[in-house]
């Protein structure tokens, strides 16, 4: 298969690679770049474990080819804390509120929650639950995740 | 020299955020799929698309010709590898030999037929598509009752009746109970097949080092040591040269309390090709080939007096086993039998269990494992009795509860309930939800034509599996405490937590006992090369069995610390509190950190004392622990759409003492979500040909955030006398308590329409048909 060259900015750093056109973005992130924070939970865009931010929007990276991301700016969970290790308020809130157990859905949950609060800084509980609709968690029953998003919103995340 | 830190505040019982979270919230934790080894190959498995078929031939020529393919194996290559192990036994149990790759026939969709190994996962997937398997499709049977009917297709030709085992248990005098009864309630109650769906699918990375004859295998499991013992046997290698690591594990819920064909297969492949190999299960595979839960058809008969006194319970339990046995498949329904009396004070039971082969993936332990089915059954039966006698469902429960002065309470099924106050949890839940007022609101709603329901479930659970004679694999747990020369503390636990939070709660125990800060303690688990043999994580046993093992190891090491303290202070006696040894006579003190340095430097040793500060304890409880609780759900059914709105959900759970209430809440919420999933949405559906038609998240309805109610949670605390921490276990309680509360609530809502029972899941379609059928 003819490979194509793509350039993307990931967590602030420019990356250029030759990739197969059929390479999924999630595999590019995980296998080519070694950014294993985003996970593959279903390969069908239904669980949201692979959620990353592309040009400022939370997207499911299992349902997009790497070549489609050519020229884009991508933020993954690894790029969320500041360079000195200071956690993003959403990460801090997930930790404080015990919004994770096994942690597998967590990077995707945090990325989508960050977008949720950016779009709606004062969400109601119902709005939070609707905003999380694309992401599955099998451990928490979501209650502590709702608490975390509410707390982060209050803290001005 | 270590810094001296003393701390007086106790940490056990506090809501502390978790020590394991920083790596999880930053995306830096290592799950199996994150592991790469030099030269690693990727495996993709070719699976049966048929529920039942004979294999006439397999052609791998085209697949092998694809550049990048390094090996292909089929059934004939693995005949020397041990078959998948069933660890459960019952008298007369029929155990099909389940090879890790199919031999001449397949008996469920997903049955592994061949495996393709390539340098890249995309190439391996391409090559797997090129493997040609010639099948002669035969008739399948997927419904357990149909499988028992004469003339049904045989899942295994050697056993035409599809019966794997018959199991009978009786207690008390069941015939007398029924002879004395004023009322007998009969009901068929099903508990549908469920897909555990841990968010991380299974996965394996295996690496063979020929020169050392050593295998390292990373696998997403709940039972690293047991898996190593079993896989070493299957592969014919030495257990001590076999390092099995459960890295970060992304949820299990029982589905990883197992040893699967793919784990042995990856061991076989790496030994064959002398390169590391990785296999990651796809979600579709996870649906098709990882064990499923439940799968019951139960026929209950309850005998009672007209005043509501329950006398006895009969059960005919038909367990859908699937096509073969995984690790504990046949044992699961026996747990249902044990719990069939629930929290009630009657001593007569009779249970007939039949285990049935079907052309489906095996059932096995899924969160609750047999106990949710039993609880759902008895809690439905109690409500049916209340309806029959026109009694309030709360009143009939109070009337029949085992009373606080009856503990330890011997049940008709041979258990010994450890402690409890069942009425207290129900009363508290009723007070929280305002029960009497709710019944008035309900009367008003009904008068206005609205369908409002109030559902109660009062559940009990046996968990914290031990002692050993009561378990298939050892009912104990191990813990090691190492105080390092600087006074930092390393804890090893034989449990294998994967989300439950023992890196935190066990550090709380150690911090309190040793008087060192939480941050000075780390808890390690899941690596057979580091951790002494352990049993693992299942059956709500981490805290209740692993916790006491740690507690006793800490007592041993404290004794040793005190010996060094006495010597170093030149004292006759010392106290040890808050990390400090003190001579009460002189008031002189020495810290645990200084003692640790001296214990390793060993310039001088106390009498009969070895250098170093390490203690290991293997501990086994004398009995199970029995958590209990009361859940009440208020719901309202929409007549026009069949939709169910959950208006309130109150849960009062008694799990004994709590090490970290924040983690307890998390366990209960998650458990409740899975229980509501069963009640309302989830169901694994096989068609008559053996196709799993709910084989993706698109077709299998998982609980999502907007579907879940707010859970109002509270507790009573009845310490378990079975262990020194007084804990009972919390992992499964929410799953067990929630389901019948939800179903009872909806049936209560529809009772004015004459509805007496509905089988799960309570889909909108099912409810709409009931409501509108009743109208017509």
Interface residues (C-beta under 8 A of the other chain):
Chain A: X20 X22 X23 X27 X30 X35 X36 X37 X38 X39 X40 X41 X42 X43 X44 X46 X47 X49 X76 X77 X78 X80 X81 X87 X91 X94 X95 X96 X98 X100 X101 X102 X103 X104 X105 X106 X107 X110 X125 X126 X128 X129 X130 X132 X133 X135 X136 X137 X138 X139 X140 X141 X142 X143 X144 X145 X146
Chain B: X17 X18 X20 X21 X22 X23 X24 X25 X26 X27 X28 X29 X30 X31 X33 X34 X121 X122 X197 X198 X199 X200 X201 X248 X249 X250 X251 X253 X280 X282 X283 X498 X499 X500 X501 X662 X663 X665 X666 X669 X670 X671 X672 X673 X674 X696 X697 X698 X702 X703 X704 X705 X706 X708 X710 X711 X734
